[in-house]
């Protein structure tokens, strides 16, 4: 192929790409929203996977790399599940789990609702701004 043909193809591709962007201002806010279709109850493993996906998307671009996060849980199982969630999310975001004085707090609670179904709820917020929730999700677990 001649050099002139290569230059023509590159120029044509560049011109075609430029004309595909519409005129005007881009829309405000999120263009694409991540939504998970949820079923009623999950196994512990699937609940952790669901929580990891949601947590990762919420934290991505919100917290700085290598930030520290402190897990506060109402029992050992809730602490383990939250820890697994943060460790699995580390493939996408870089968070370091610390025992105290974390820059972020991740609350993890397991409780039974009125139907005796086990519910797992996690919430994350900056330690200095506990009113500014970054993440919140509740999942029901199978028995």
C-alpha positions as CSV (number, residue, x, y, z in Angstrom):
1,X,0.0,0.0,0.0
2,X,1.3,3.4,-0.9
3,X,2.0,6.0,1.8
4,X,-0.6,8.3,0.2
5,X,-3.3,5.7,0.7
6,X,-2.4,5.3,4.4
7,X,-2.5,9.0,4.9
8,X,-5.9,9.2,3.1
9,X,-7.4,6.4,5.3
10,X,-6.2,8.0,8.5
11,X,-7.5,11.4,7.5
12,X,-10.9,10.0,6.5
13,X,-11.2,8.1,9.7
14,X,-10.3,11.2,11.8
15,X,-12.8,13.3,9.8
16,X,-15.6,10.7,10.3
17,X,-14.9,10.5,14.0
18,X,-15.1,14.2,14.5
19,X,-18.4,14.6,12.8
20,X,-20.1,11.9,14.9
21,X,-20.1,14.1,18.0
22,X,-23.4,16.1,18.3
23,X,-23.4,19.8,18.6
24,X,-24.3,21.5,21.9
25,X,-23.7,21.0,25.6
26,X,-23.4,17.5,27.0
27,X,-26.2,16.4,29.4
28,X,-25.8,17.2,33.1
29,X,-25.3,14.3,35.6
30,X,-24.7,10.6,34.9
31,X,-25.4,9.5,31.4
32,X,-25.3,5.8,32.3
33,X,-26.5,4.4,35.6
34,X,-25.4,1.1,37.0
35,X,-28.4,-1.0,38.1
36,X,-28.4,-4.5,39.4
37,X,-31.5,-6.6,39.1
38,X,-31.9,-8.1,42.6
39,X,-33.7,-11.2,43.6
40,X,-35.0,-11.5,47.1
41,X,-32.4,-13.6,48.9
42,X,-28.8,-14.4,48.2
43,X,-26.3,-16.9,49.5
44,X,-23.5,-15.3,51.5
45,X,-21.0,-15.6,48.6
46,X,-23.4,-14.1,46.1
47,X,-24.3,-11.3,48.5
48,X,-20.6,-10.5,48.9
49,X,-20.2,-10.4,45.1
50,X,-23.2,-8.1,44.7
51,X,-22.0,-5.9,47.5
52,X,-18.4,-5.8,46.0
53,X,-19.8,-4.7,42.6
54,X,-21.9,-2.0,44.1
55,X,-19.3,-0.8,46.6
56,X,-16.6,-0.7,43.8
57,X,-18.7,1.4,41.5
58,X,-19.7,3.8,44.4
59,X,-16.1,4.2,45.6
60,X,-14.4,4.4,42.2
61,X,-13.4,8.0,41.5
62,X,-14.8,9.1,44.9
63,X,-12.0,8.1,47.2
64,X,-8.2,8.7,46.6
65,X,-5.9,5.7,45.9
66,X,-4.4,4.1,49.0
67,X,-7.1,5.6,51.3
68,X,-7.6,3.9,54.6
69,X,-11.0,2.4,55.7
70,X,-12.1,1.3,59.1
71,X,-14.7,-1.5,59.3
72,X,-17.2,-1.2,62.2
73,X,-19.5,-4.2,62.4
74,X,-22.1,-5.5,64.8
75,X,-20.7,-9.0,64.8
76,X,-17.8,-11.2,63.5
77,X,-19.7,-12.4,60.4
78,X,-20.6,-8.9,59.4
79,X,-17.0,-7.8,59.8
80,X,-15.7,-10.8,57.8
81,X,-18.2,-10.1,54.9
82,X,-17.3,-6.4,54.9
83,X,-13.6,-7.3,54.9
84,X,-14.1,-9.7,52.0
85,X,-16.0,-7.0,50.1
86,X,-13.2,-4.4,50.5
87,X,-10.5,-7.0,49.6
88,X,-12.3,-8.1,46.5
89,X,-13.0,-4.4,45.5
90,X,-9.2,-3.8,45.7
91,X,-9.0,-5.2,42.2
92,X,-10.7,-1.9,41.1
93,X,-10.0,0.5,43.9
94,X,-7.1,0.7,46.3
95,X,-8.2,0.8,50.0
96,X,-6.2,-0.2,53.0
97,X,-8.2,-1.7,55.9
98,X,-7.1,-0.4,59.3
99,X,-8.3,-1.2,62.8
100,X,-8.7,2.5,63.9
101,X,-8.4,6.1,62.6
102,X,-9.4,5.2,59.0
103,X,-10.1,8.1,56.6
104,X,-13.4,6.3,55.8
105,X,-15.8,4.3,57.9
106,X,-17.6,1.2,56.6
107,X,-20.4,0.1,58.8
108,X,-21.5,-3.5,58.3
109,X,-24.5,-4.9,60.1
110,X,-26.2,-8.3,60.0
111,X,-29.6,-8.5,61.6
112,X,-32.9,-10.4,61.4
113,X,-35.9,-8.5,60.1
114,X,-39.5,-9.1,61.3
115,X,-39.8,-12.1,59.0
116,X,-36.7,-13.6,60.6
117,X,-34.8,-13.1,57.3
118,X,-31.1,-12.2,57.7
119,X,-30.3,-8.8,56.3
120,X,-26.9,-7.4,55.6
121,X,-26.5,-3.6,55.4
122,X,-23.3,-1.7,54.6
123,X,-22.8,2.1,54.6
124,X,-19.6,4.0,53.9
125,X,-18.8,7.6,54.6
126,X,-15.8,9.9,55.3
127,X,-14.8,9.7,59.0
128,X,-14.9,13.6,59.2
129,X,-18.2,13.9,57.4
130,X,-20.5,11.1,58.6
131,X,-23.5,12.9,57.2
132,X,-22.1,12.5,53.6
133,X,-22.8,8.9,52.8
134,X,-20.8,7.6,49.8
135,X,-22.3,4.1,49.7
136,X,-25.3,2.3,51.2
137,X,-26.8,-1.1,50.3
138,X,-29.0,-3.7,52.0
139,X,-29.1,-7.4,50.9
140,X,-31.2,-10.2,52.2
141,X,-29.5,-13.6,52.8
142,X,-30.7,-17.1,52.5
143,X,-30.7,-19.2,55.7
